[in-house]
């Protein structure tokens, strides 16, 4: 391929403000979001391991 293609769209002022607000919220809460996901993953792994132990009759 020797060319390039670009898609473009204009936002209304309301759409832009909403996008900017969401970006700020995510940016401000990044560490909290990561901690929540990490805690959820840890809980899921523990639950899965516990289920495996139960199925094997070890618990």
C-alpha distance matrix in Angstrom:
0.0 3.8 5.9 8.1 10.7 14.3 17.3 20.7 24.2 27.6 30.3 33.9 36.3 37.7 34.2 33.5 36.9 36.6 33.3 34.8 37.9 36.1 34.2 37.5 39.2 36.7 36.7 40.5 40.8 38.2 40.8 42.8 39.9 39.0 42.7 43.0 40.0 41.3 44.8 43.5 41.7 44.8 47.0 44.8 44.9 48.7 49.1 47.1 49.1 52.4 51.5 50.8 54.2 56.0 54.5 55.6 59.0 59.1 59.8
3.8 0.0 3.8 7.1 10.4 13.8 17.2 20.3 24.0 27.1 30.0 33.6 35.9 37.6 34.3 33.3 36.8 36.8 33.5 34.8 38.1 36.6 34.5 37.7 39.7 37.3 37.1 40.8 41.5 39.0 41.7 43.9 41.1 40.3 44.0 44.5 41.7 43.1 46.6 45.5 43.8 46.9 49.2 47.1 47.3 51.1 51.6 49.8 51.7 55.0 54.3 53.7 57.0 58.8 57.5 58.6 62.0 61.9 62.6
5.9 3.8 0.0 3.7 6.9 10.3 13.8 16.7 20.4 23.4 26.5 30.0 32.3 34.1 31.0 30.0 33.5 33.7 30.5 31.8 35.2 33.9 31.9 35.2 37.3 35.1 34.9 38.7 39.5 37.2 40.2 42.2 39.4 39.0 42.8 43.1 40.5 42.1 45.5 44.4 43.0 46.2 48.3 46.4 46.8 50.5 51.0 49.4 51.5 54.6 54.0 53.6 56.9 58.6 57.4 58.7 62.0 61.9 62.4
8.1 7.1 3.7 0.0 3.7 6.8 10.3 13.3 17.0 20.1 23.0 26.6 28.8 30.5 27.3 26.3 29.9 30.0 26.7 28.1 31.5 30.2 28.3 31.5 33.6 31.5 31.4 35.2 36.0 33.9 36.9 38.8 36.1 35.8 39.6 39.9 37.4 39.1 42.5 41.4 40.2 43.4 45.5 43.7 44.3 48.0 48.4 46.9 49.2 52.2 51.6 51.4 54.7 56.3 55.3 56.7 59.9 59.8 60.0
10.7 10.4 6.9 3.7 0.0 3.8 6.9 10.0 13.7 16.9 19.9 23.4 25.9 27.5 24.3 23.6 27.2 27.3 24.2 25.9 29.2 28.0 26.4 29.8 31.7 29.9 30.1 33.8 34.6 32.7 35.9 37.6 34.7 34.8 38.6 38.5 36.2 38.3 41.5 40.2 39.2 42.6 44.4 42.6 43.5 47.1 47.3 46.0 48.5 51.3 50.6 50.7 54.0 55.4 54.4 56.1 59.2 59.2 59.2
14.3 13.8 10.3 6.8 3.8 0.0 3.8 6.5 10.2 13.3 16.2 19.8 22.2 23.8 20.7 19.9 23.6 23.7 20.8 22.4 25.8 24.7 23.2 26.5 28.6 27.0 27.2 30.9 31.9 30.2 33.6 35.2 32.4 32.8 36.6 36.5 34.4 36.7 39.8 38.6 37.9 41.3 43.0 41.4 42.6 46.1 46.3 45.3 47.8 50.5 49.9 50.2 53.5 54.8 54.0 55.8 58.8 58.7 58.5
17.3 17.2 13.8 10.3 6.9 3.8 0.0 3.8 7.0 10.5 13.2 16.8 19.4 20.8 17.6 17.3 21.0 20.9 18.2 20.3 23.5 22.4 21.4 24.8 26.6 25.3 25.9 29.4 30.3 29.0 32.5 33.7 30.9 31.7 35.4 35.0 33.0 35.6 38.4 37.1 36.7 40.2 41.6 40.0 41.5 44.9 44.9 44.0 46.8 49.2 48.5 49.1 52.4 53.5 52.8 54.8 57.6 57.6 57.3
20.7 20.3 16.7 13.3 10.0 6.5 3.8 0.0 3.8 6.9 9.9 13.4 16.0 17.7 14.8 14.3 18.1 18.5 16.0 17.9 21.2 20.6 19.8 23.0 25.0 24.2 24.7 28.0 29.2 28.3 32.0 33.1 30.5 31.6 35.3 34.8 33.3 36.0 38.7 37.5 37.4 40.9 42.2 40.9 42.6 45.8 45.8 45.2 48.0 50.3 49.8 50.6 53.8 54.8 54.3 56.4 59.1 59.0 58.4
24.2 24.0 20.4 17.0 13.7 10.2 7.0 3.8 0.0 3.8 6.5 9.9 12.8 14.3 11.5 11.5 15.3 15.7 13.8 16.0 19.0 18.7 18.4 21.5 23.4 22.9 23.9 26.9 28.1 27.6 31.4 32.1 29.6 31.2 34.6 34.0 32.7 35.6 38.1 36.7 37.1 40.6 41.6 40.4 42.4 45.5 45.3 45.0 47.9 50.0 49.4 50.5 53.6 54.4 54.1 56.4 58.9 58.8 58.0
27.6 27.1 23.4 20.1 16.9 13.3 10.5 6.9 3.8 0.0 3.8 6.7 9.5 11.6 9.5 9.3 12.9 14.0 12.7 14.5 17.5 17.9 17.8 20.5 22.5 22.7 23.5 26.2 27.7 27.7 31.5 32.1 30.0 31.8 35.1 34.5 33.6 36.6 38.9 37.7 38.4 41.8 42.8 41.8 44.0 46.8 46.7 46.7 49.6 51.5 51.1 52.3 55.4 56.1 56.0 58.3 60.7 60.5 59.5
30.3 30.0 26.5 23.0 19.9 16.2 13.2 9.9 6.5 3.8 0.0 3.7 6.4 7.9 5.7 5.9 9.4 10.3 9.6 11.6 14.2 14.8 15.2 17.7 19.5 20.1 21.1 23.5 25.0 25.4 29.2 29.5 27.5 29.6 32.8 32.0 31.4 34.5 36.6 35.5 36.5 39.8 40.6 39.8 42.2 44.8 44.6 44.9 47.8 49.5 49.2 50.7 53.6 54.2 54.3 56.7 58.9 58.7 57.5
33.9 33.6 30.0 26.6 23.4 19.8 16.8 13.4 9.9 6.7 3.7 0.0 3.8 5.4 5.1 6.2 8.6 9.9 10.6 12.2 14.2 15.4 16.5 18.4 20.0 21.2 22.4 24.3 25.9 26.8 30.5 30.5 28.7 31.2 34.1 33.2 33.0 36.2 38.0 36.9 38.2 41.4 42.0 41.4 43.9 46.4 46.1 46.6 49.6 51.1 50.7 52.5 55.3 55.7 55.9 58.5 60.5 60.4 58.9
36.3 35.9 32.3 28.8 25.9 22.2 19.4 16.0 12.8 9.5 6.4 3.8 0.0 3.8 5.5 5.1 6.1 8.6 9.9 10.4 12.2 14.2 15.2 16.4 18.3 20.0 20.9 22.3 24.3 25.5 29.1 29.2 27.8 30.5 33.2 32.4 32.6 35.7 37.4 36.6 38.1 41.1 41.7 41.5 44.0 46.4 46.2 46.9 49.8 51.2 51.1 53.0 55.6 56.1 56.5 59.1 60.9 60.6 59.0
37.7 37.6 34.1 30.5 27.5 23.8 20.8 17.7 14.3 11.6 7.9 5.4 3.8 0.0 3.8 5.4 5.2 6.1 8.6 9.9 10.5 12.3 14.2 15.3 16.4 18.4 19.8 21.0 22.5 24.1 27.6 27.2 25.8 28.7 31.2 30.1 30.4 33.7 35.1 34.1 35.9 38.9 39.2 39.0 41.8 43.9 43.5 44.4 47.4 48.6 48.5 50.5 53.1 53.4 53.9 56.6 58.3 58.0 56.3
34.2 34.3 31.0 27.3 24.3 20.7 17.6 14.8 11.5 9.5 5.7 5.1 5.5 3.8 0.0 3.8 5.5 5.2 6.1 8.6 9.9 10.6 12.2 14.3 15.4 16.5 18.2 19.9 21.2 22.2 25.9 25.7 23.8 26.5 29.3 28.2 28.1 31.4 33.0 31.9 33.4 36.5 37.0 36.5 39.2 41.5 41.2 41.8 44.8 46.2 46.0 47.8 50.5 50.9 51.3 53.9 55.8 55.5 54.0
33.5 33.3 30.0 26.3 23.6 19.9 17.3 14.3 11.5 9.3 5.9 6.2 5.1 5.4 3.8 0.0 3.8 5.4 5.1 6.1 8.5 9.9 10.5 12.3 14.2 15.4 16.3 18.2 20.0 20.9 24.6 24.8 23.3 25.7 28.6 28.0 27.9 31.0 32.8 32.1 33.4 36.4 37.2 37.0 39.4 41.8 41.8 42.5 45.2 46.8 46.8 48.5 51.1 51.8 52.2 54.6 56.6 56.1 54.7
36.9 36.8 33.5 29.9 27.2 23.6 21.0 18.1 15.3 12.9 9.4 8.6 6.1 5.2 5.5 3.8 0.0 3.8 5.5 5.1 6.1 8.6 9.8 10.5 12.2 14.2 15.1 16.3 18.3 19.8 23.3 23.2 22.1 24.9 27.4 26.8 27.2 30.3 31.8 31.3 33.0 35.8 36.4 36.5 39.1 41.2 41.2 42.2 44.9 46.2 46.4 48.3 50.8 51.4 52.1 54.5 56.2 55.6 54.0
36.6 36.8 33.7 30.0 27.3 23.7 20.9 18.5 15.7 14.0 10.3 9.9 8.6 6.1 5.2 5.4 3.8 0.0 3.8 5.4 5.1 6.2 8.6 9.9 10.5 12.3 14.1 15.3 16.5 18.0 21.5 21.1 19.7 22.6 25.0 24.0 24.4 27.6 29.0 28.3 30.0 32.9 33.3 33.3 36.0 38.1 37.9 38.9 41.8 43.0 43.0 45.0 47.5 48.0 48.6 51.2 52.9 52.4 50.7
33.3 33.5 30.5 26.7 24.2 20.8 18.2 16.0 13.8 12.7 9.6 10.6 9.9 8.6 6.1 5.1 5.5 3.8 0.0 3.8 5.5 5.2 6.2 8.7 10.0 10.7 12.1 14.2 15.4 16.2 19.9 20.0 18.3 20.8 23.6 22.9 22.8 25.9 27.7 27.0 28.4 31.4 32.2 32.0 34.4 36.7 36.8 37.5 40.2 41.7 41.8 43.5 46.1 46.8 47.3 49.7 51.6 51.1 49.7
34.8 34.8 31.8 28.1 25.9 22.4 20.3 17.9 16.0 14.5 11.6 12.2 10.4 9.9 8.6 6.1 5.1 5.4 3.8 0.0 3.8 5.5 5.1 6.3 8.7 10.0 10.4 12.2 14.3 15.3 18.8 19.3 18.2 20.6 23.3 23.1 23.4 26.2 28.0 27.8 29.2 31.9 32.9 33.1 35.3 37.5 37.9 38.8 41.3 42.8 43.3 44.9 47.3 48.2 48.9 51.2 53.0 52.2 50.7
37.9 38.1 35.2 31.5 29.2 25.8 23.5 21.2 19.0 17.5 14.2 14.2 12.2 10.5 9.9 8.5 6.1 5.1 5.5 3.8 0.0 3.8 5.4 5.1 6.2 8.7 9.8 10.5 12.3 14.1 17.4 17.3 16.4 19.3 21.6 21.1 21.9 24.8 26.2 26.0 27.9 30.4 31.1 31.5 34.0 35.9 36.2 37.4 39.9 41.1 41.6 43.6 45.8 46.5 47.4 49.8 51.4 50.6 48.9
36.1 36.6 33.9 30.2 28.0 24.7 22.4 20.6 18.7 17.9 14.8 15.4 14.2 12.3 10.6 9.9 8.6 6.2 5.2 5.5 3.8 0.0 3.8 5.4 5.1 6.1 8.4 9.8 10.6 11.9 15.4 15.1 13.6 16.5 19.0 18.2 18.7 21.7 23.2 22.8 24.5 27.2 27.9 28.1 30.6 32.6 32.8 33.9 36.5 37.8 38.2 40.0 42.4 43.1 43.9 46.2 47.9 47.2 45.6
34.2 34.5 31.9 28.3 26.4 23.2 21.4 19.8 18.4 17.8 15.2 16.5 15.2 14.2 12.2 10.5 9.8 8.6 6.2 5.1 5.4 3.8 0.0 3.8 5.5 5.3 6.0 8.5 10.0 10.4 14.1 14.7 13.4 15.6 18.4 18.4 18.5 21.2 23.2 23.1 24.4 27.0 28.2 28.5 30.5 32.7 33.3 34.2 36.5 38.2 38.7 40.3 42.6 43.7 44.4 46.5 48.4 47.5 46.1
37.5 37.7 35.2 31.5 29.8 26.5 24.8 23.0 21.5 20.5 17.7 18.4 16.4 15.3 14.3 12.3 10.5 9.9 8.7 6.3 5.1 5.4 3.8 0.0 3.8 5.5 5.0 6.0 8.5 9.9 13.1 13.7 13.4 15.7 18.0 18.3 19.2 21.6 23.2 23.7 25.2 27.5 28.6 29.4 31.4 33.3 34.1 35.3 37.5 38.9 39.8 41.5 43.5 44.5 45.6 47.7 49.3 48.2 46.6
39.2 39.7 37.3 33.6 31.7 28.6 26.6 25.0 23.4 22.5 19.5 20.0 18.3 16.4 15.4 14.2 12.2 10.5 10.0 8.7 6.2 5.1 5.5 3.8 0.0 3.8 5.4 5.2 6.1 8.4 11.5 11.1 10.7 13.7 15.6 15.4 16.6 19.2 20.4 20.7 22.7 24.8 25.7 26.5 28.8 30.5 31.1 32.5 34.8 35.9 36.8 38.7 40.7 41.5 42.7 44.9 46.3 45.3 43.6
36.7 37.3 35.1 31.5 29.9 27.0 25.3 24.2 22.9 22.7 20.1 21.2 20.0 18.4 16.5 15.4 14.2 12.3 10.7 10.0 8.7 6.1 5.3 5.5 3.8 0.0 3.8 5.5 5.2 5.7 9.4 9.5 8.2 10.7 13.3 13.2 13.8 16.3 18.1 18.3 19.8 22.2 23.3 23.9 26.0 28.0 28.6 29.8 32.0 33.5 34.3 36.0 38.0 39.1 40.2 42.2 43.8 42.8 41.3
36.7 37.1 34.9 31.4 30.1 27.2 25.9 24.7 23.9 23.5 21.1 22.4 20.9 19.8 18.2 16.3 15.1 14.1 12.1 10.4 9.8 8.4 6.0 5.0 5.4 3.8 0.0 3.8 5.5 5.4 8.7 10.1 9.8 11.4 13.9 14.9 15.5 17.4 19.4 20.2 21.4 23.4 25.0 25.9 27.5 29.5 30.6 31.7 33.6 35.2 36.4 37.8 39.7 41.1 42.2 44.0 45.7 44.4 43.0
40.5 40.8 38.7 35.2 33.8 30.9 29.4 28.0 26.9 26.2 23.5 24.3 22.3 21.0 19.9 18.2 16.3 15.3 14.2 12.2 10.5 9.8 8.5 6.0 5.2 5.5 3.8 0.0 3.8 5.9 8.0 8.7 9.7 11.7 13.3 14.3 15.8 17.6 19.0 20.2 21.9 23.4 24.8 26.1 27.9 29.4 30.6 32.1 33.9 35.2 36.5 38.2 39.9 41.1 42.5 44.3 45.7 44.3 42.7
40.8 41.5 39.5 36.0 34.6 31.9 30.3 29.2 28.1 27.7 25.0 25.9 24.3 22.5 21.2 20.0 18.3 16.5 15.4 14.3 12.3 10.6 10.0 8.5 6.1 5.2 5.5 3.8 0.0 3.8 5.6 5.3 6.1 8.6 10.0 10.5 12.3 14.2 15.3 16.4 18.3 19.9 21.1 22.4 24.4 25.8 26.8 28.5 30.3 31.5 32.8 34.6 36.2 37.3 38.8 40.7 42.0 40.6 39.0
38.2 39.0 37.2 33.9 32.7 30.2 29.0 28.3 27.6 27.7 25.4 26.8 25.5 24.1 22.2 20.9 19.8 18.0 16.2 15.3 14.1 11.9 10.4 9.9 8.4 5.7 5.4 5.9 3.8 0.0 3.8 5.5 5.1 6.1 8.6 9.9 10.6 12.1 14.1 15.3 16.5 18.2 19.9 21.0 22.5 24.3 25.6 26.8 28.5 30.1 31.5 32.9 34.6 36.1 37.4 39.0 40.6 39.2 37.8
40.8 41.7 40.2 36.9 35.9 33.6 32.5 32.0 31.4 31.5 29.2 30.5 29.1 27.6 25.9 24.6 23.3 21.5 19.9 18.8 17.4 15.4 14.1 13.1 11.5 9.4 8.7 8.0 5.6 3.8 0.0 3.8 5.5 5.1 6.1 8.6 10.0 10.4 12.1 14.2 15.3 16.3 18.2 19.8 21.0 22.4 24.1 25.6 26.9 28.4 30.1 31.5 32.9 34.5 36.1 37.5 38.9 37.2 35.8
42.8 43.9 42.2 38.8 37.6 35.2 33.7 33.1 32.1 32.1 29.5 30.5 29.2 27.2 25.7 24.8 23.2 21.1 20.0 19.3 17.3 15.1 14.7 13.7 11.1 9.5 10.1 8.7 5.3 5.5 3.8 0.0 3.8 5.5 5.1 6.1 8.6 9.8 10.5 12.2 14.2 15.2 16.4 18.2 20.0 21.0 22.3 24.2 25.7 26.8 28.4 30.2 31.5 32.7 34.5 36.1 37.4 35.8 34.1
39.9 41.1 39.4 36.1 34.7 32.4 30.9 30.5 29.6 30.0 27.5 28.7 27.8 25.8 23.8 23.3 22.1 19.7 18.3 18.2 16.4 13.6 13.4 13.4 10.7 8.2 9.8 9.7 6.1 5.1 5.5 3.8 0.0 3.8 5.5 5.1 6.2 8.6 9.9 10.6 12.3 14.2 15.4 16.5 18.4 20.0 21.0 22.5 24.4 25.7 26.9 28.6 30.3 31.5 32.9 34.7 36.2 34.9 33.4
39.0 40.3 39.0 35.8 34.8 32.8 31.7 31.6 31.2 31.8 29.6 31.2 30.5 28.7 26.5 25.7 24.9 22.6 20.8 20.6 19.3 16.5 15.6 15.7 13.7 10.7 11.4 11.7 8.6 6.1 5.1 5.5 3.8 0.0 3.8 5.4 5.2 6.0 8.5 9.8 10.5 12.1 14.2 15.2 16.5 18.3 19.8 20.9 22.5 24.2 25.6 26.9 28.6 30.2 31.5 33.0 34.6 33.1 31.9
42.7 44.0 42.8 39.6 38.6 36.6 35.4 35.3 34.6 35.1 32.8 34.1 33.2 31.2 29.3 28.6 27.4 25.0 23.6 23.3 21.6 19.0 18.4 18.0 15.6 13.3 13.9 13.3 10.0 8.6 6.1 5.1 5.5 3.8 0.0 3.8 5.5 5.1 6.0 8.5 9.8 10.4 12.1 14.1 15.3 16.4 18.1 19.8 21.0 22.3 24.1 25.7 26.9 28.4 30.1 31.6 32.9 31.2 29.7
43.0 44.5 43.1 39.9 38.5 36.5 35.0 34.8 34.0 34.5 32.0 33.2 32.4 30.1 28.2 28.0 26.8 24.0 22.9 23.1 21.1 18.2 18.4 18.3 15.4 13.2 14.9 14.3 10.5 9.9 8.6 6.1 5.1 5.4 3.8 0.0 3.8 5.4 5.1 6.1 8.6 9.9 10.5 12.2 14.3 15.4 16.3 18.2 20.0 20.9 22.3 24.3 25.7 26.8 28.4 30.3 31.5 30.2 28.4
40.0 41.7 40.5 37.4 36.2 34.4 33.0 33.3 32.7 33.6 31.4 33.0 32.6 30.4 28.1 27.9 27.2 24.4 22.8 23.4 21.9 18.7 18.5 19.2 16.6 13.8 15.5 15.8 12.3 10.6 10.0 8.6 6.2 5.2 5.5 3.8 0.0 3.8 5.5 5.0 6.1 8.6 9.8 10.4 12.3 14.2 15.2 16.3 18.3 19.8 20.9 22.4 24.3 25.6 26.8 28.6 30.2 29.0 27.7
41.3 43.1 42.1 39.1 38.3 36.7 35.6 36.0 35.6 36.6 34.5 36.2 35.7 33.7 31.4 31.0 30.3 27.6 25.9 26.2 24.8 21.7 21.2 21.6 19.2 16.3 17.4 17.6 14.2 12.1 10.4 9.8 8.6 6.0 5.1 5.4 3.8 0.0 3.8 5.4 5.1 6.1 8.6 9.8 10.6 12.3 14.2 15.3 16.5 18.3 19.9 21.1 22.6 24.3 25.7 27.1 28.7 27.1 26.0
44.8 46.6 45.5 42.5 41.5 39.8 38.4 38.7 38.1 38.9 36.6 38.0 37.4 35.1 33.0 32.8 31.8 29.0 27.7 28.0 26.2 23.2 23.2 23.2 20.4 18.1 19.4 19.0 15.3 14.1 12.1 10.5 9.9 8.5 6.0 5.1 5.5 3.8 0.0 3.8 5.4 5.0 6.1 8.5 9.9 10.6 12.2 14.1 15.3 16.4 18.2 19.9 21.1 22.4 24.3 25.8 27.0 25.3 23.8
43.5 45.5 44.4 41.4 40.2 38.6 37.1 37.5 36.7 37.7 35.5 36.9 36.6 34.1 31.9 32.1 31.3 28.3 27.0 27.8 26.0 22.8 23.1 23.7 20.7 18.3 20.2 20.2 16.4 15.3 14.2 12.2 10.6 9.8 8.5 6.1 5.0 5.4 3.8 0.0 3.8 5.5 5.1 6.1 8.7 9.9 10.4 12.2 14.2 15.2 16.3 18.3 20.0 21.0 22.4 24.3 25.7 24.6 23.0
41.7 43.8 43.0 40.2 39.2 37.9 36.7 37.4 37.1 38.4 36.5 38.2 38.1 35.9 33.4 33.4 33.0 30.0 28.4 29.2 27.9 24.5 24.4 25.2 22.7 19.8 21.4 21.9 18.3 16.5 15.3 14.2 12.3 10.5 9.8 8.6 6.1 5.1 5.4 3.8 0.0 3.8 5.4 5.0 6.2 8.6 9.8 10.4 12.2 14.1 15.2 16.4 18.4 19.9 21.0 22.6 24.4 23.2 22.2
44.8 46.9 46.2 43.4 42.6 41.3 40.2 40.9 40.6 41.8 39.8 41.4 41.1 38.9 36.5 36.4 35.8 32.9 31.4 31.9 30.4 27.2 27.0 27.5 24.8 22.2 23.4 23.4 19.9 18.2 16.3 15.2 14.2 12.1 10.4 9.9 8.6 6.1 5.0 5.5 3.8 0.0 3.8 5.4 5.2 6.2 8.6 9.9 10.6 12.2 14.2 15.4 16.6 18.4 20.0 21.2 22.7 21.0 19.9
47.0 49.2 48.3 45.5 44.4 43.0 41.6 42.2 41.6 42.8 40.6 42.0 41.7 39.2 37.0 37.2 36.4 33.3 32.2 32.9 31.1 27.9 28.2 28.6 25.7 23.3 25.0 24.8 21.1 19.9 18.2 16.4 15.4 14.2 12.1 10.5 9.8 8.6 6.1 5.1 5.4 3.8 0.0 3.8 5.5 5.1 6.1 8.5 9.9 10.4 12.2 14.2 15.3 16.4 18.3 19.9 21.0 19.7 18.0
44.8 47.1 46.4 43.7 42.6 41.4 40.0 40.9 40.4 41.8 39.8 41.4 41.5 39.0 36.5 37.0 36.5 33.3 32.0 33.1 31.5 28.1 28.5 29.4 26.5 23.9 25.9 26.1 22.4 21.0 19.8 18.2 16.5 15.2 14.1 12.2 10.4 9.8 8.5 6.1 5.0 5.4 3.8 0.0 3.8 5.5 5.1 6.1 8.6 9.8 10.5 12.2 14.3 15.3 16.4 18.4 19.9 19.1 17.9
44.9 47.3 46.8 44.3 43.5 42.6 41.5 42.6 42.4 44.0 42.2 43.9 44.0 41.8 39.2 39.4 39.1 36.0 34.4 35.3 34.0 30.6 30.5 31.4 28.8 26.0 27.5 27.9 24.4 22.5 21.0 20.0 18.4 16.5 15.3 14.3 12.3 10.6 9.9 8.7 6.2 5.2 5.5 3.8 0.0 3.8 5.4 5.1 6.1 8.5 9.8 10.5 12.3 14.2 15.3 16.5 18.4 17.2 16.5
48.7 51.1 50.5 48.0 47.1 46.1 44.9 45.8 45.5 46.8 44.8 46.4 46.4 43.9 41.5 41.8 41.2 38.1 36.7 37.5 35.9 32.6 32.7 33.3 30.5 28.0 29.5 29.4 25.8 24.3 22.4 21.0 20.0 18.3 16.4 15.4 14.2 12.3 10.6 9.9 8.6 6.2 5.1 5.5 3.8 0.0 3.8 5.4 5.1 6.0 8.5 9.8 10.5 12.3 14.2 15.3 16.5 14.9 13.7
49.1 51.6 51.0 48.4 47.3 46.3 44.9 45.8 45.3 46.7 44.6 46.1 46.2 43.5 41.2 41.8 41.2 37.9 36.8 37.9 36.2 32.8 33.3 34.1 31.1 28.6 30.6 30.6 26.8 25.6 24.1 22.3 21.0 19.8 18.1 16.3 15.2 14.2 12.2 10.4 9.8 8.6 6.1 5.1 5.4 3.8 0.0 3.8 5.5 5.1 6.1 8.6 9.9 10.5 12.3 14.3 15.3 14.5 12.9
47.1 49.8 49.4 46.9 46.0 45.3 44.0 45.2 45.0 46.7 44.9 46.6 46.9 44.4 41.8 42.5 42.2 38.9 37.5 38.8 37.4 33.9 34.2 35.3 32.5 29.8 31.7 32.1 28.5 26.8 25.6 24.2 22.5 20.9 19.8 18.2 16.3 15.3 14.1 12.2 10.4 9.9 8.5 6.1 5.1 5.4 3.8 0.0 3.8 5.5 5.1 6.2 8.7 9.9 10.6 12.4 14.3 13.9 13.3
49.1 51.7 51.5 49.2 48.5 47.8 46.8 48.0 47.9 49.6 47.8 49.6 49.8 47.4 44.8 45.2 44.9 41.8 40.2 41.3 39.9 36.5 36.5 37.5 34.8 32.0 33.6 33.9 30.3 28.5 26.9 25.7 24.4 22.5 21.0 20.0 18.3 16.5 15.3 14.2 12.2 10.6 9.9 8.6 6.1 5.1 5.5 3.8 0.0 3.8 5.4 5.0 6.3 8.7 9.9 10.6 12.4 11.2 11.0
52.4 55.0 54.6 52.2 51.3 50.5 49.2 50.3 50.0 51.5 49.5 51.1 51.2 48.6 46.2 46.8 46.2 43.0 41.7 42.8 41.1 37.8 38.2 38.9 35.9 33.5 35.2 35.2 31.5 30.1 28.4 26.8 25.7 24.2 22.3 20.9 19.8 18.3 16.4 15.2 14.1 12.2 10.4 9.8 8.5 6.0 5.1 5.5 3.8 0.0 3.8 5.4 5.1 6.2 8.7 9.9 10.6 9.4 8.2
51.5 54.3 54.0 51.6 50.6 49.9 48.5 49.8 49.4 51.1 49.2 50.7 51.1 48.5 46.0 46.8 46.4 43.0 41.8 43.3 41.6 38.2 38.7 39.8 36.8 34.3 36.4 36.5 32.8 31.5 30.1 28.4 26.9 25.6 24.1 22.3 20.9 19.9 18.2 16.3 15.2 14.2 12.2 10.5 9.8 8.5 6.1 5.1 5.4 3.8 0.0 3.8 5.4 5.1 6.2 8.6 9.8 10.1 9.1
50.8 53.7 53.6 51.4 50.7 50.2 49.1 50.6 50.5 52.3 50.7 52.5 53.0 50.5 47.8 48.5 48.3 45.0 43.5 44.9 43.6 40.0 40.3 41.5 38.7 36.0 37.8 38.2 34.6 32.9 31.5 30.2 28.6 26.9 25.7 24.3 22.4 21.1 19.9 18.3 16.4 15.4 14.2 12.2 10.5 9.8 8.6 6.2 5.0 5.4 3.8 0.0 3.8 5.4 5.1 6.2 8.6 8.8 9.3
54.2 57.0 56.9 54.7 54.0 53.5 52.4 53.8 53.6 55.4 53.6 55.3 55.6 53.1 50.5 51.1 50.8 47.5 46.1 47.3 45.8 42.4 42.6 43.5 40.7 38.0 39.7 39.9 36.2 34.6 32.9 31.5 30.3 28.6 26.9 25.7 24.3 22.6 21.1 20.0 18.4 16.6 15.3 14.3 12.3 10.5 9.9 8.7 6.3 5.1 5.4 3.8 0.0 3.8 5.5 5.1 6.2 5.2 5.9
56.0 58.8 58.6 56.3 55.4 54.8 53.5 54.8 54.4 56.1 54.2 55.7 56.1 53.4 50.9 51.8 51.4 48.0 46.8 48.2 46.5 43.1 43.7 44.5 41.5 39.1 41.1 41.1 37.3 36.1 34.5 32.7 31.5 30.2 28.4 26.8 25.6 24.3 22.4 21.0 19.9 18.4 16.4 15.3 14.2 12.3 10.5 9.9 8.7 6.2 5.1 5.4 3.8 0.0 3.8 5.4 5.0 5.9 5.0
54.5 57.5 57.4 55.3 54.4 54.0 52.8 54.3 54.1 56.0 54.3 55.9 56.5 53.9 51.3 52.2 52.1 48.6 47.3 48.9 47.4 43.9 44.4 45.6 42.7 40.2 42.2 42.5 38.8 37.4 36.1 34.5 32.9 31.5 30.1 28.4 26.8 25.7 24.3 22.4 21.0 20.0 18.3 16.4 15.3 14.2 12.3 10.6 9.9 8.7 6.2 5.1 5.5 3.8 0.0 3.8 5.4 7.7 8.3
55.6 58.6 58.7 56.7 56.1 55.8 54.8 56.4 56.4 58.3 56.7 58.5 59.1 56.6 53.9 54.6 54.5 51.2 49.7 51.2 49.8 46.2 46.5 47.7 44.9 42.2 44.0 44.3 40.7 39.0 37.5 36.1 34.7 33.0 31.6 30.3 28.6 27.1 25.8 24.3 22.6 21.2 19.9 18.4 16.5 15.3 14.3 12.4 10.6 9.9 8.6 6.2 5.1 5.4 3.8 0.0 3.8 5.6 7.9
59.0 62.0 62.0 59.9 59.2 58.8 57.6 59.1 58.9 60.7 58.9 60.5 60.9 58.3 55.8 56.6 56.2 52.9 51.6 53.0 51.4 47.9 48.4 49.3 46.3 43.8 45.7 45.7 42.0 40.6 38.9 37.4 36.2 34.6 32.9 31.5 30.2 28.7 27.0 25.7 24.4 22.7 21.0 19.9 18.4 16.5 15.3 14.3 12.4 10.6 9.8 8.6 6.2 5.0 5.4 3.8 0.0 3.8 5.5
59.1 61.9 61.9 59.8 59.2 58.7 57.6 59.0 58.8 60.5 58.7 60.4 60.6 58.0 55.5 56.1 55.6 52.4 51.1 52.2 50.6 47.2 47.5 48.2 45.3 42.8 44.4 44.3 40.6 39.2 37.2 35.8 34.9 33.1 31.2 30.2 29.0 27.1 25.3 24.6 23.2 21.0 19.7 19.1 17.2 14.9 14.5 13.9 11.2 9.4 10.1 8.8 5.2 5.9 7.7 5.6 3.8 0.0 3.8
59.8 62.6 62.4 60.0 59.2 58.5 57.3 58.4 58.0 59.5 57.5 58.9 59.0 56.3 54.0 54.7 54.0 50.7 49.7 50.7 48.9 45.6 46.1 46.6 43.6 41.3 43.0 42.7 39.0 37.8 35.8 34.1 33.4 31.9 29.7 28.4 27.7 26.0 23.8 23.0 22.2 19.9 18.0 17.9 16.5 13.7 12.9 13.3 11.0 8.2 9.1 9.3 5.9 5.0 8.3 7.9 5.5 3.8 0.0
